[in-house]
Amino acid sequence: MDSDCYNLCEKLVPKSYIQQGRNAKTVHQSKIKHLLEQRRIPEEGWDDHTIELFLSELAIMDSNNFPDNCGVGEREARIFSSLVSRRHFRLGHGIGRSGEITAVQPKAAGSSVLMTLTNSLALHAIKLSGIQASSCFVVPMATGMSIALSLLALKQKRPNAKYVLWPRIDQKSCIKSIVTSGFELVVIENVREGDELKTNLEEIQKKVQELGPMNILCILTTTSCFAPRIPDKLEEVGEICKTQDIPHVVNNAYGLQCSKCTHLIQQASRSRVDIFVQSTDKNFMVPVGGSIIAGFDDQLIRYISKSYPGRASSSPSTDLLITLLSMGVQGYKDLLKERKTNYKTLQTRLSECAQKHGERLLATSHNGISMGMSLSTFQCNEESVTDLGSKLFTRLVSGTRVIPADGKKSEICGQTFTSFGAHCDDYGSPYLTAAAAIGMTSRDVDLFITRLDKVLSKCAKAKQSSHVES
């Protein structure tokens, strides 16, 4: 309501009461004004009422919500279900235009403000995480498809390039992002040092010379990965890319939450990092379906945004905007701090549990999120290894990965992998992984260790019984 409306209200109830309500409304409006001025995540998180008020104000600015709007086009943000309309805060136009995902829509000023503001807050979040990127935009696609979009954009700049050098990281979406984009996957097998699987820099250099730098679209490295794989040597790869003039793309799927990963990207930017891509759900606890494409060259990131065909759903941007406003800077920092604490706690507790059952915690200190526990007592019985994973899942333990040492062959997108999931052909022994990711609680750690201990004890008893019977 404007001043005239408030004055009219004073004729209905005492002026002092109206003034109190007016003051309360001013508090909400001042927060919104500060947000639009600064375009940064607020220091303290907002309450739901303020967020809903802000989204309502944005929705009113879209043409589908104009009282006397007459829509005669094929895309007028008509929403049949009132339930769907409420779910989307009456924002139906999406983001971008047919020519560019970050373009402003004349019919949707509110949605355009939402998109632009969310991109600004996402960049602020990236900087809070430790990477001084210059530009980014939120994409309504998960990490794999966003990497594919980035590769296709690079193809326009390097039309003769057909190879993507890829230090092996056993996740199918990584492979598919390359192959689906029409490029030839060149797998760089990792090298093992102690328990850790590391980047094979010598093999990368060899392949660059063998294939020719101009024929290589990019080197696609990874930061966040399952132990015993550790983040790639980004700085060293960046130097190769800089020297040979090859783009460097980083799969930073859930790396924003980990200072080790963000530090690697920041350091590598001094040599060469063209693009780094991260998931919104894994880093900011929103529903699956969005990612952030970021980099240190504004023109390149803008170029990628222009390559996105057509408009896009605003849901991932809306989810991220709401979440960052709700978290605030302090809330986000607290979550990052809590994650580090939980990582150390999980590391200690898992090590103790492993020792109790004659196993050990794998020494993978360079992986700041994931860790592994040996399963050497299952060495001769791969069926028991798989059964262990099933038992944990039926006890509502999600996210663990049990990797057998079976040497099984798997074909993915025409490429044959041995022991897919282990990041190498032969790790030598089975193991189990667990991760301390953002949003994990100390209760999660306690429940996991308790249930793992029980499952391992039951497996040991079953093994003893089978020996007695035989």
C-alpha positions, 0 to 999 in steps of 0.5 A: 500500500502507498501513503494514501492507502495508509492514510485511509486506513487511519480512518478505520482504526487508530492512527497509532496502530496503523503506524506500527504496521507501516513501520513493520512494512518499512523494515521489509522494504528496507531489506529489499531495497538494500538487496537491490542496491548491493546485489549481494547475499544479505549478512543475516538470512531473511525470514520467509515472510520477507522473501515471499513479499519480495517474490510477490512484488516481482511477480506483479511486474510480469505481464501474466499478472497484470489486471487488464493484460490481453495476451495474444501470443503463443507464450503468455505464461498461462498456468492452468493449475492454481496449485502449480501457480502457487508453487512457482509464486505466479512466475511463469515466463521463465528466464532469458529469450530465444537468443540468450538465457541471460537476456531481459524479457519485455513481458517479464520485468519481475522474472528478469530482475529475479534472474539477474539478481540470482546470478549476482548472488551466485557470484557472491557465493562463489567468492565467499567460497574462495574463488574470485571469479568475474562472471557466472550464470545459473543454468536450469540443467544439472552439471553434466548437461552444463558441461556439455553446453560449455563444450559445445560453446568452445567448439564454435571457437575451436571448430577443428578440435575433436578430442577432450582429454579427461583424467579418469573420474568414474561418473557416467555423466562426465563421460556422457557430457563429452560423448553426447556433445560429439567429441572423442573421449581420451581417457587419462588413467590415474597414477596411484601414490600410496592410497591416493589416485592422482593426475597423470601429468606425464600422460596428459603431456604425451597425449597433447603432443601425440594429438596436437594442441589444435585438435584438442577441444579442452582438458576436462579436470575434476575437483570433487570426487569419491575417494581414493581419487583426489582432486586433479592437479589443476595448477599443473594442468593449467600450465600445460593448457597455458603453454599449449593454448588449450582451454581448461574446463573444471568439473567442480560439481560439489567443490564449492563447499570445500576450501581445498577444491576452491583453493585449487581453482583459484590457484590454477586461475593464475595459469589457465582456467576457462570455465568451472561448473558446479551443481546448485543442489550439491552445494546449496541444498536446493532441488536437483536441476540447476548448476552454475557456469562460472569463469574469469573471463566475462566475455567467455561466460557471456558467449556460453550463455548466448549459446543456450537455445531458447528460454529456460525454466526459472525454477532453479534460479528461484530456488537458489535465490530463496535459499541464499536469502534465507541462509544469509552470509553468516548462515552459509559460512556456518554451514561450511564450518560445520561441514569441516567439523563433520568431516573430521568427526567422520574421519575419526569415527570411521577410522575407529570403526575400521580398526575394530573390524580389522580394516583401516581408513584409506590415507586420502588426505587431499580429498576434503569431502570423501573418504574410504575404508578398506574391505580387505576381509571381503577380498576373496568374496566379491558377493559379500562386498556387494551384499554389504552395500545392500545391507547398509541401504536397507538400513536407510544409509544412503550415499555410501559406495561399496567398490568391489575389486572384481575387474569387471568390464563395463561399456559406457558410450562405446568406451570400455572401462575396467572396474568402473567406479574405482577410477582405475583398472585395478585398485587391488582391494575392495573399499567403502566410501562415505562423504561429509557434505554440506548439510550433514549433521553430527547425528548423521555421522552417529547413525552411519557409524552405528549402522555400519558397525552392526552390519560389519558385525553381522557379516563377521558372524555370518562368515564365522558360521560358514567356516564352522559349517564347512 
